[in-house]
Amino acid sequence: MERDEKPAPAKLRDAILRGENVASDFSTIIVPAPPRDQTAFKVSGDDRTLLIAVALFDAVSQRSATQKSLMLDSAEIYFDLRHDHLGWLRFEFTPDGDLHTGEFVGRSQPR
């Protein structure tokens, strides 16, 4: 997390688009290969606000003749608020702007 006395979504968006101190180049745990589409994120905040910006870059911007629809991405964020690696709060942001939440208890890792 980067400390910012006046965190703002526009500042995070601009930093991600410039590639300024962002986390990226992820691979999945199951498959040791880079993802088809790259994801970048940046976190900033102050004592009262936490902002998380996520950019989902599509490798394929148009669908092919055989593809019925675009493969739209969603972003999932997991928080271990008890710091026990057993209980996780999950937030999923879908391409249409919906938010889905859930809690996972009793696992050493989220799925």
KESETOR-157551 format. One record per atom (N, C-alpha, C, O): x, y, z; atom name; residue number from 1; residue in three letters. Coordinates in pm, whole numbers, plus 50000, padded with zeros to 5 digits. Layout:
<rogus>
ROGU; X; Y; Z; CA; NUM; ALA
...
</rogus>
This chain:
<rogus>
ROGU; 50083; 49883; 50000; N; 1; MET
ROGU; 50000; 50000; 50000; CA; 1; MET
ROGU; 50088; 50124; 50000; C; 1; MET
ROGU; 50189; 50131; 50070; O; 1; MET
ROGU; 50048; 50220; 49922; N; 2; GLU
ROGU; 50119; 50347; 49914; CA; 2; GLU
ROGU; 50038; 50451; 49993; C; 2; GLU
ROGU; 49920; 50473; 49966; O; 2; GLU
ROGU; 50103; 50514; 50087; N; 3; ARG
ROGU; 50034; 50615; 50168; CA; 3; ARG
ROGU; 50012; 50741; 50086; C; 3; ARG
ROGU; 50102; 50790; 50018; O; 3; ARG
ROGU; 49889; 50794; 50095; N; 4; ASP
ROGU; 49852; 50915; 50022; CA; 4; ASP
ROGU; 49759; 50994; 50113; C; 4; ASP
ROGU; 49655; 50943; 50155; O; 4; ASP
ROGU; 49795; 51116; 50144; N; 5; GLU
ROGU; 49714; 51199; 50234; CA; 5; GLU
ROGU; 49579; 51236; 50175; C; 5; GLU
ROGU; 49484; 51264; 50248; O; 5; GLU
ROGU; 49569; 51236; 50042; N; 6; LYS
ROGU; 49442; 51266; 49975; CA; 6; LYS
ROGU; 49418; 51161; 49866; C; 6; LYS
ROGU; 49430; 51192; 49748; O; 6; LYS
ROGU; 49384; 51036; 49905; N; 7; PRO
ROGU; 49364; 50933; 49804; CA; 7; PRO
ROGU; 49244; 50965; 49716; C; 7; PRO
ROGU; 49142; 51015; 49764; O; 7; PRO
ROGU; 49256; 50936; 49587; N; 8; ALA
ROGU; 49148; 50963; 49493; CA; 8; ALA
ROGU; 49152; 50859; 49381; C; 8; ALA
ROGU; 49260; 50823; 49335; O; 8; ALA
ROGU; 49036; 50811; 49337; N; 9; PRO
ROGU; 49033; 50713; 49228; CA; 9; PRO
ROGU; 49103; 50761; 49102; C; 9; PRO
ROGU; 49171; 50682; 49036; O; 9; PRO
ROGU; 49089; 50887; 49067; N; 10; ALA
ROGU; 49154; 50938; 48945; CA; 10; ALA
ROGU; 49306; 50930; 48954; C; 10; ALA
ROGU; 49372; 50902; 48855; O; 10; ALA
ROGU; 49361; 50953; 49072; N; 11; LYS
ROGU; 49506; 50944; 49089; CA; 11; LYS
ROGU; 49554; 50800; 49070; C; 11; LYS
ROGU; 49658; 50777; 49007; O; 11; LYS
ROGU; 49478; 50704; 49123; N; 12; LEU
ROGU; 49516; 50563; 49105; CA; 12; LEU
ROGU; 49504; 50521; 48960; C; 12; LEU
ROGU; 49592; 50452; 48908; O; 12; LEU
ROGU; 49396; 50562; 48893; N; 13; ARG
ROGU; 49378; 50528; 48752; CA; 13; ARG
ROGU; 49495; 50579; 48669; C; 13; ARG
ROGU; 49550; 50506; 48587; O; 13; ARG
ROGU; 49532; 50704; 48691; N; 14; ASP
ROGU; 49642; 50762; 48615; CA; 14; ASP
ROGU; 49774; 50690; 48644; C; 14; ASP
ROGU; 49854; 50669; 48553; O; 14; ASP
ROGU; 49798; 50654; 48769; N; 15; ALA
ROGU; 49922; 50583; 48805; CA; 15; ALA
ROGU; 49927; 50446; 48738; C; 15; ALA
ROGU; 50033; 50404; 48691; O; 15; ALA
ROGU; 49813; 50376; 48733; N; 16; ILE
ROGU; 49811; 50245; 48667; CA; 16; ILE
ROGU; 49837; 50261; 48517; C; 16; ILE
ROGU; 49915; 50185; 48460; O; 16; ILE
ROGU; 49774; 50356; 48455; N; 17; LEU
ROGU; 49793; 50375; 48311; CA; 17; LEU
ROGU; 49937; 50416; 48277; C; 17; LEU
ROGU; 49986; 50385; 48168; O; 17; LEU
ROGU; 50003; 50483; 48369; N; 18; ARG
ROGU; 50145; 50518; 48350; CA; 18; ARG
ROGU; 50238; 50403; 48390; C; 18; ARG
ROGU; 50357; 50405; 48357; O; 18; ARG
ROGU; 50184; 50302; 48460; N; 19; GLY
ROGU; 50267; 50191; 48507; CA; 19; GLY
ROGU; 50354; 50231; 48624; C; 19; GLY
ROGU; 50462; 50174; 48643; O; 19; GLY
ROGU; 50310; 50326; 48703; N; 20; GLU
ROGU; 50388; 50383; 48813; CA; 20; GLU
ROGU; 50365; 50306; 48944; C; 20; GLU
ROGU; 50259; 50318; 49005; O; 20; GLU
ROGU; 50463; 50227; 48985; N; 21; ASN
ROGU; 50458; 50151; 49111; CA; 21; ASN
ROGU; 50333; 50064; 49121; C; 21; ASN
ROGU; 50263; 50068; 49222; O; 21; ASN
ROGU; 50306; 49987; 49017; N; 22; VAL
ROGU; 50191; 49897; 49018; CA; 22; VAL
ROGU; 50238; 49753; 49033; C; 22; VAL
ROGU; 50351; 49720; 48998; O; 22; VAL
ROGU; 50151; 49669; 49085; N; 23; ALA
ROGU; 50178; 49526; 49092; CA; 23; ALA
ROGU; 50117; 49462; 48967; C; 23; ALA
ROGU; 50002; 49488; 48933; O; 23; ALA
ROGU; 50196; 49378; 48899; N; 24; SER
ROGU; 50147; 49313; 48777; CA; 24; SER
ROGU; 50231; 49189; 48750; C; 24; SER
ROGU; 50308; 49145; 48835; O; 24; SER
ROGU; 50215; 49134; 48630; N; 25; ASP
ROGU; 50291; 49014; 48587; CA; 25; ASP
ROGU; 50262; 48894; 48677; C; 25; ASP
ROGU; 50355; 48828; 48724; O; 25; ASP
ROGU; 50135; 48867; 48699; N; 26; PHE
ROGU; 50096; 48754; 48783; CA; 26; PHE
ROGU; 50090; 48626; 48704; C; 26; PHE
ROGU; 50078; 48628; 48581; O; 26; PHE
ROGU; 50098; 48513; 48774; N; 27; SER
ROGU; 50071; 48384; 48714; CA; 27; SER
ROGU; 49977; 48309; 48808; C; 27; SER
ROGU; 49969; 48341; 48927; O; 27; SER
ROGU; 49909; 48211; 48755; N; 28; THR
ROGU; 49817; 48135; 48841; CA; 28; THR
ROGU; 49895; 48029; 48919; C; 28; THR
ROGU; 50000; 47984; 48875; O; 28; THR
ROGU; 49841; 47991; 49032; N; 29; ILE
ROGU; 49909; 47893; 49118; CA; 29; ILE
ROGU; 49912; 47756; 49051; C; 29; ILE
ROGU; 50012; 47686; 49058; O; 29; ILE
ROGU; 49801; 47718; 48987; N; 30; ILE
ROGU; 49789; 47584; 48930; CA; 30; ILE
ROGU; 49876; 47568; 48805; C; 30; ILE
ROGU; 49938; 47464; 48784; O; 30; ILE
ROGU; 49881; 47673; 48723; N; 31; VAL
ROGU; 49956; 47667; 48598; CA; 31; VAL
ROGU; 50069; 47770; 48604; C; 31; VAL
ROGU; 50042; 47890; 48606; O; 31; VAL
ROGU; 50193; 47725; 48607; N; 32; PRO
ROGU; 50305; 47822; 48616; CA; 32; PRO
ROGU; 50331; 47892; 48483; C; 32; PRO
ROGU; 50439; 47880; 48424; O; 32; PRO
ROGU; 50231; 47966; 48437; N; 33; ALA
ROGU; 50243; 48038; 48311; CA; 33; ALA
ROGU; 50175; 48173; 48327; C; 33; ALA
ROGU; 50085; 48188; 48409; O; 33; ALA
ROGU; 50218; 48271; 48249; N; 34; PRO
ROGU; 50153; 48402; 48260; CA; 34; PRO
ROGU; 50009; 48394; 48209; C; 34; PRO
ROGU; 49978; 48309; 48126; O; 34; PRO
ROGU; 49923; 48480; 48258; N; 35; PRO
ROGU; 49785; 48479; 48213; CA; 35; PRO
ROGU; 49773; 48529; 48069; C; 35; PRO
ROGU; 49862; 48599; 48019; O; 35; PRO
ROGU; 49664; 48493; 48005; N; 36; ARG
ROGU; 49638; 48543; 47869; CA; 36; ARG
ROGU; 49619; 48693; 47873; C; 36; ARG
ROGU; 49671; 48765; 47788; O; 36; ARG
ROGU; 49544; 48739; 47971; N; 37; ASP
ROGU; 49520; 48882; 47990; CA; 37; ASP
ROGU; 49596; 48927; 48114; C; 37; ASP
ROGU; 49594; 48859; 48217; O; 37; ASP
ROGU; 49661; 49040; 48105; N; 38; GLN
ROGU; 49738; 49090; 48219; CA; 38; GLN
ROGU; 49649; 49173; 48312; C; 38; GLN
ROGU; 49554; 49238; 48268; O; 38; GLN
ROGU; 49682; 49169; 48439; N; 39; THR
ROGU; 49612; 49246; 48541; CA; 39; THR
ROGU; 49715; 49330; 48615; C; 39; THR
ROGU; 49826; 49284; 48644; O; 39; THR
ROGU; 49678; 49452; 48647; N; 40; ALA
ROGU; 49765; 49540; 48726; CA; 40; ALA
ROGU; 49680; 49600; 48837; C; 40; ALA
ROGU; 49562; 49629; 48817; O; 40; ALA
ROGU; 49741; 49619; 48953; N; 41; PHE
ROGU; 49668; 49687; 49059; CA; 41; PHE
ROGU; 49759; 49772; 49143; C; 41; PHE
ROGU; 49881; 49756; 49145; O; 41; PHE
ROGU; 49695; 49864; 49211; N; 42; LYS
ROGU; 49767; 49958; 49297; CA; 42; LYS
ROGU; 49676; 49990; 49414; C; 42; LYS
ROGU; 49555; 50004; 49397; O; 42; LYS
ROGU; 49733; 50001; 49533; N; 43; VAL
ROGU; 49657; 50029; 49655; CA; 43; VAL
ROGU; 49713; 50154; 49720; C; 43; VAL
ROGU; 49835; 50169; 49733; O; 43; VAL
ROGU; 49624; 50243; 49760; N; 44; SER
ROGU; 49668; 50361; 49833; CA; 44; SER
ROGU; 49562; 50399; 49935; C; 44; SER
ROGU; 49449; 50352; 49929; O; 44; SER
ROGU; 49600; 50483; 50027; N; 45; GLY
ROGU; 49505; 50526; 50127; CA; 45; GLY
ROGU; 49570; 50607; 50237; C; 45; GLY
ROGU; 49691; 50631; 50238; O; 45; GLY
ROGU; 49485; 50649; 50329; N; 46; ASP
ROGU; 49531; 50721; 50447; CA; 46; ASP
ROGU; 49476; 50647; 50570; C; 46; ASP
ROGU; 49444; 50528; 50561; O; 46; ASP
ROGU; 49464; 50715; 50682; N; 47; ASP
ROGU; 49418; 50649; 50805; CA; 47; ASP
ROGU; 49271; 50608; 50800; C; 47; ASP
ROGU; 49229; 50524; 50879; O; 47; ASP
ROGU; 49192; 50665; 50709; N; 48; ARG
ROGU; 49049; 50637; 50705; CA; 48; ARG
ROGU; 49002; 50573; 50575; C; 48; ARG
ROGU; 48894; 50515; 50571; O; 48; ARG
ROGU; 49080; 50582; 50471; N; 49; THR
ROGU; 49036; 50538; 50338; CA; 49; THR
ROGU; 49136; 50441; 50279; C; 49; THR
ROGU; 49257; 50461; 50287; O; 49; THR
ROGU; 49084; 50334; 50218; N; 50; LEU
ROGU; 49166; 50238; 50145; CA; 50; LEU
ROGU; 49108; 50228; 50005; C; 50; LEU
ROGU; 48992; 50191; 49988; O; 50; LEU
ROGU; 49187; 50261; 49904; N; 51; LEU
ROGU; 49145; 50251; 49765; CA; 51; LEU
ROGU; 49226; 50142; 49696; C; 51; LEU
ROGU; 49348; 50136; 49708; O; 51; LEU
ROGU; 49156; 50056; 49625; N; 52; ILE
ROGU; 49220; 49949; 49548; CA; 52; ILE
ROGU; 49178; 49968; 49403; C; 52; ILE
ROGU; 49059; 49962; 49371; O; 52; ILE
ROGU; 49273; 49990; 49316; N; 53; ALA
ROGU; 49245; 50006; 49173; CA; 53; ALA
ROGU; 49297; 49883; 49100; C; 53; ALA
ROGU; 49410; 49839; 49121; O; 53; ALA
ROGU; 49213; 49828; 49013; N; 54; VAL
ROGU; 49249; 49710; 48936; CA; 54; VAL
ROGU; 49225; 49739; 48789; C; 54; VAL
ROGU; 49118; 49789; 48752; O; 54; VAL
ROGU; 49322; 49709; 48706; N; 55; ALA
ROGU; 49308; 49723; 48561; CA; 55; ALA
ROGU; 49315; 49585; 48499; C; 55; ALA
ROGU; 49413; 49513; 48518; O; 55; ALA
ROGU; 49212; 49548; 48426; N; 56; LEU
ROGU; 49206; 49420; 48356; CA; 56; LEU
ROGU; 49225; 49448; 48207; C; 56; LEU
ROGU; 49134; 49498; 48141; O; 56; LEU
ROGU; 49341; 49416; 48157; N; 57; PHE
ROGU; 49373; 49443; 48017; CA; 57; PHE
ROGU; 49338; 49321; 47933; C; 57; PHE
ROGU; 49381; 49210; 47964; O; 57; PHE
ROGU; 49261; 49339; 47827; N; 58; ASP
ROGU; 49222; 49230; 47739; CA; 58; ASP
ROGU; 49324; 49210; 47630; C; 58; ASP
ROGU; 49361; 49305; 47560; O; 58; ASP
ROGU; 49371; 49087; 47616; N; 59; ALA
ROGU; 49465; 49055; 47509; CA; 59; ALA
ROGU; 49393; 49053; 47374; C; 59; ALA
ROGU; 49452; 49084; 47271; O; 59; ALA
ROGU; 49266; 49018; 47376; N; 60; VAL
ROGU; 49185; 49013; 47255; CA; 60; VAL
ROGU; 49073; 49114; 47271; C; 60; VAL
ROGU; 48985; 49095; 47355; O; 60; VAL
ROGU; 49074; 49221; 47192; N; 61; SER
ROGU; 48974; 49326; 47209; CA; 61; SER
ROGU; 48848; 49302; 47127; C; 61; SER
ROGU; 48747; 49368; 47150; O; 61; SER
ROGU; 48853; 49208; 47031; N; 62; GLN
ROGU; 48736; 49177; 46950; CA; 62; GLN
ROGU; 48712; 49028; 46952; C; 62; GLN
ROGU; 48806; 48949; 46967; O; 62; GLN
ROGU; 48587; 48989; 46936; N; 63; ARG
ROGU; 48560; 48846; 46930; CA; 63; ARG
ROGU; 48585; 48794; 46789; C; 63; ARG
ROGU; 48572; 48866; 46690; O; 63; ARG
ROGU; 48620; 48668; 46783; N; 64; SER
ROGU; 48645; 48606; 46653; CA; 64; SER
ROGU; 48511; 48560; 46594; C; 64; SER
ROGU; 48408; 48567; 46661; O; 64; SER
ROGU; 48514; 48514; 46472; N; 65; ALA
ROGU; 48392; 48468; 46405; CA; 65; ALA
ROGU; 48331; 48347; 46476; C; 65; ALA
ROGU; 48209; 48328; 46470; O; 65; ALA
ROGU; 48414; 48266; 46542; N; 66; THR
ROGU; 48362; 48146; 46610; CA; 66; THR
ROGU; 48325; 48171; 46755; C; 66; THR
ROGU; 48262; 48086; 46818; O; 66; THR
ROGU; 48360; 48284; 46808; N; 67; GLN
ROGU; 48335; 48315; 46949; CA; 67; GLN
ROGU; 48200; 48387; 46960; C; 67; GLN
ROGU; 48178; 48488; 46894; O; 67; GLN
ROGU; 48111; 48335; 47044; N; 68; LYS
ROGU; 47978; 48392; 47058; CA; 68; LYS
ROGU; 47979; 48524; 47136; C; 68; LYS
ROGU; 47898; 48613; 47108; O; 68; LYS
ROGU; 48067; 48538; 47231; N; 69; SER
ROGU; 48074; 48662; 47309; CA; 69; SER
ROGU; 48216; 48685; 47357; C; 69; SER
ROGU; 48299; 48594; 47357; O; 69; SER
ROGU; 48243; 48808; 47398; N; 70; LEU
ROGU; 48374; 48839; 47455; CA; 70; LEU
ROGU; 48390; 48770; 47589; C; 70; LEU
ROGU; 48292; 48747; 47659; O; 70; LEU
ROGU; 48511; 48737; 47625; N; 71; MET
ROGU; 48538; 48680; 47756; CA; 71; MET
ROGU; 48562; 48796; 47851; C; 71; MET
ROGU; 48674; 48847; 47863; O; 71; MET
ROGU; 48456; 48838; 47919; N; 72; LEU
ROGU; 48467; 48952; 48008; CA; 72; LEU
ROGU; 48528; 48910; 48141; C; 72; LEU
ROGU; 48499; 48802; 48192; O; 72; LEU
ROGU; 48611; 48995; 48196; N; 73; ASP
ROGU; 48684; 48965; 48319; CA; 73; ASP
ROGU; 48612; 49021; 48440; C; 73; ASP
ROGU; 48539; 49120; 48431; O; 73; ASP
ROGU; 48634; 48958; 48551; N; 74; SER
ROGU; 48591; 49012; 48679; CA; 74; SER
ROGU; 48714; 49019; 48769; C; 74; SER
ROGU; 48815; 48955; 48742; O; 74; SER
ROGU; 48704; 49096; 48874; N; 75; ALA
ROGU; 48815; 49107; 48969; CA; 75; ALA
ROGU; 48768; 49053; 49104; C; 75; ALA
ROGU; 48659; 49086; 49150; O; 75; ALA
ROGU; 48852; 48970; 49166; N; 76; GLU
ROGU; 48822; 48916; 49298; CA; 76; GLU
ROGU; 48930; 48961; 49395; C; 76; GLU
ROGU; 49049; 48953; 49364; O; 76; GLU
ROGU; 48889; 49008; 49511; N; 77; ILE
ROGU; 48982; 49053; 49614; CA; 77; ILE
ROGU; 48949; 48979; 49742; C; 77; ILE
ROGU; 48833; 48973; 49782; O; 77; ILE
ROGU; 49050; 48922; 49805; N; 78; TYR
ROGU; 49033; 48848; 49930; CA; 78; TYR
ROGU; 49104; 48922; 50042; C; 78; TYR
ROGU; 49217; 48966; 50027; O; 78; TYR
ROGU; 49035; 48936; 50156; N; 79; PHE
ROGU; 49093; 48999; 50274; CA; 79; PHE
ROGU; 49098; 48898; 50387; C; 79; PHE
ROGU; 48999; 48829; 50413; O; 79; PHE
ROGU; 49212; 48888; 50454; N; 80; ASP
ROGU; 49230; 48804; 50572; CA; 80; ASP
ROGU; 49232; 48898; 50692; C; 80; ASP
ROGU; 49338; 48930; 50747; O; 80; ASP
ROGU; 49113; 48942; 50733; N; 81; LEU
ROGU; 49104; 49045; 50836; CA; 81; LEU
ROGU; 49149; 48998; 50973; C; 81; LEU
ROGU; 49193; 49079; 51055; O; 81; LEU
ROGU; 49140; 48867; 51001; N; 82; ARG
ROGU; 49184; 48814; 51131; CA; 82; ARG
ROGU; 49331; 48771; 51128; C; 82; ARG
ROGU; 49387; 48733; 51231; O; 82; ARG
ROGU; 49392; 48778; 51011; N; 83; HIS
ROGU; 49534; 48738; 50994; CA; 83; HIS
ROGU; 49558; 48594; 51040; C; 83; HIS
ROGU; 49663; 48563; 51097; O; 83; HIS
ROGU; 49459; 48506; 51016; N; 84; ASP
ROGU; 49475; 48367; 51058; CA; 84; ASP
ROGU; 49483; 48271; 50939; C; 84; ASP
ROGU; 49503; 48151; 50959; O; 84; ASP
ROGU; 49470; 48320; 50818; N; 85; HIS
ROGU; 49470; 48240; 50695; CA; 85; HIS
ROGU; 49363; 48132; 50697; C; 85; HIS
ROGU; 49373; 48033; 50624; O; 85; HIS
ROGU; 49261; 48151; 50779; N; 86; LEU
ROGU; 49150; 48056; 50786; CA; 86; LEU
ROGU; 49018; 48120; 50746; C; 86; LEU
ROGU; 48928; 48051; 50699; O; 86; LEU
ROGU; 49004; 48248; 50765; N; 87; GLY
ROGU; 48880; 48317; 50731; CA; 87; GLY
ROGU; 48908; 48429; 50633; C; 87; GLY
ROGU; 48991; 48516; 50658; O; 87; GLY
ROGU; 48839; 48426; 50520; N; 88; TRP
ROGU; 48863; 48523; 50413; CA; 88; TRP
ROGU; 48733; 48591; 50375; C; 88; TRP
ROGU; 48629; 48526; 50365; O; 88; TRP
ROGU; 48738; 48722; 50355; N; 89; LEU
ROGU; 48627; 48796; 50297; CA; 89; LEU
ROGU; 48657; 48813; 50149; C; 89; LEU
ROGU; 48767; 48854; 50112; O; 89; LEU
ROGU; 48559; 48781; 50065; N; 90; ARG
ROGU; 48579; 48786; 49920; CA; 90; ARG
ROGU; 48488; 48893; 49860; C; 90; ARG
ROGU; 48369; 48900; 49892; O; 90; ARG
ROGU; 48545; 48974; 49773; N; 91; PHE
ROGU; 48471; 49074; 49698; CA; 91; PHE
ROGU; 48497; 49048; 49551; C; 91; PHE
ROGU; 48612; 49046; 49507; O; 91; PHE
ROGU; 48390; 49028; 49474; N; 92; GLU
ROGU; 48403; 49009; 49330; CA; 92; GLU
ROGU; 48332; 49124; 49259; C; 92; GLU
ROGU; 48215; 49153; 49286; O; 92; GLU
ROGU; 48404; 49190; 49170; N; 93; PHE
ROGU; 48350; 49298; 49090; CA; 93; PHE
ROGU; 48335; 49246; 48947; C; 93; PHE
ROGU; 48433; 49208; 48884; O; 93; PHE
ROGU; 48211; 49245; 48897; N; 94; THR
ROGU; 48184; 49191; 48764; CA; 94; THR
ROGU; 48193; 49300; 48659; C; 94; THR
ROGU; 48189; 49418; 48692; O; 94; THR
ROGU; 48205; 49261; 48531; N; 95; PRO
ROGU; 48216; 49362; 48424; CA; 95; PRO
ROGU; 48096; 49456; 48416; C; 95; PRO
ROGU; 48111; 49570; 48371; O; 95; PRO
ROGU; 47978; 49411; 48459; N; 96; ASP
ROGU; 47861; 49498; 48453; CA; 96; ASP
ROGU; 47847; 49586; 48577; C; 96; ASP
ROGU; 47747; 49657; 48591; O; 96; ASP
ROGU; 47946; 49582; 48666; N; 97; GLY
ROGU; 47946; 49671; 48782; CA; 97; GLY
ROGU; 47884; 49613; 48908; C; 97; GLY
ROGU; 47877; 49682; 49010; O; 97; GLY
ROGU; 47839; 49488; 48903; N; 98; ASP
ROGU; 47783; 49425; 49022; CA; 98; ASP
ROGU; 47893; 49387; 49120; C; 98; ASP
ROGU; 48007; 49361; 49082; O; 98; ASP
ROGU; 47856; 49384; 49247; N; 99; LEU
ROGU; 47947; 49340; 49353; CA; 99; LEU
ROGU; 47889; 49217; 49418; C; 99; LEU
ROGU; 47773; 49217; 49460; O; 99; LEU
ROGU; 47969; 49111; 49427; N; 100; HIS
ROGU; 47930; 48988; 49497; CA; 100; HIS
ROGU; 48027; 48969; 49612; C; 100; HIS
ROGU; 48149; 48980; 49594; O; 100; HIS
ROGU; 47975; 48941; 49729; N; 101; THR
ROGU; 48060; 48921; 49847; CA; 101; THR
ROGU; 48038; 48782; 49903; C; 101; THR
ROGU; 47935; 48719; 49878; O; 101; THR
ROGU; 48134; 48736; 49979; N; 102; GLY
ROGU; 48123; 48607; 50045; CA; 102; GLY
ROGU; 48231; 48594; 50150; C; 102; GLY
ROGU; 48326; 48672; 50154; O; 102; GLY
ROGU; 48214; 48493; 50235; N; 103; GLU
ROGU; 48312; 48467; 50339; CA; 103; GLU
ROGU; 48349; 48320; 50335; C; 103; GLU
ROGU; 48262; 48234; 50322; O; 103; GLU
ROGU; 48478; 48292; 50347; N; 104; PHE
ROGU; 48528; 48157; 50349; CA; 104; PHE
ROGU; 48596; 48133; 50481; C; 104; PHE
ROGU; 48684; 48209; 50521; O; 104; PHE
ROGU; 48555; 48027; 50551; N; 105; VAL
ROGU; 48609; 47997; 50682; CA; 105; VAL
ROGU; 48657; 47853; 50684; C; 105; VAL
ROGU; 48593; 47764; 50628; O; 105; VAL
ROGU; 48772; 47831; 50749; N; 106; GLY
ROGU; 48820; 47694; 50771; CA; 106; GLY
ROGU; 48912; 47642; 50664; C; 106; GLY
ROGU; 48939; 47522; 50663; O; 106; GLY
ROGU; 48960; 47723; 50576; N; 107; ARG
ROGU; 49056; 47680; 50474; CA; 107; ARG
ROGU; 49188; 47752; 50496; C; 107; ARG
ROGU; 49193; 47864; 50547; O; 107; ARG
ROGU; 49294; 47686; 50455; N; 108; SER
ROGU; 49425; 47751; 50466; CA; 108; SER
ROGU; 49448; 47849; 50352; C; 108; SER
ROGU; 49533; 47937; 50363; O; 108; SER
ROGU; 49372; 47834; 50241; N; 109; GLN
ROGU; 49385; 47923; 50128; CA; 109; GLN
ROGU; 49247; 47945; 50067; C; 109; GLN
ROGU; 49163; 47855; 50070; O; 109; GLN
ROGU; 49222; 48062; 50010; N; 110; PRO
ROGU; 49096; 48081; 49939; CA; 110; PRO
ROGU; 49099; 48005; 49808; C; 110; PRO
ROGU; 49206; 47980; 49752; O; 110; PRO
ROGU; 48984; 47967; 49759; N; 111; ARG
ROGU; 48975; 47901; 49628; CA; 111; ARG
ROGU; 48932; 47998; 49524; C; 111; ARG
ROGU; 48918; 47962; 49407; O; 111; ARG
</rogus>
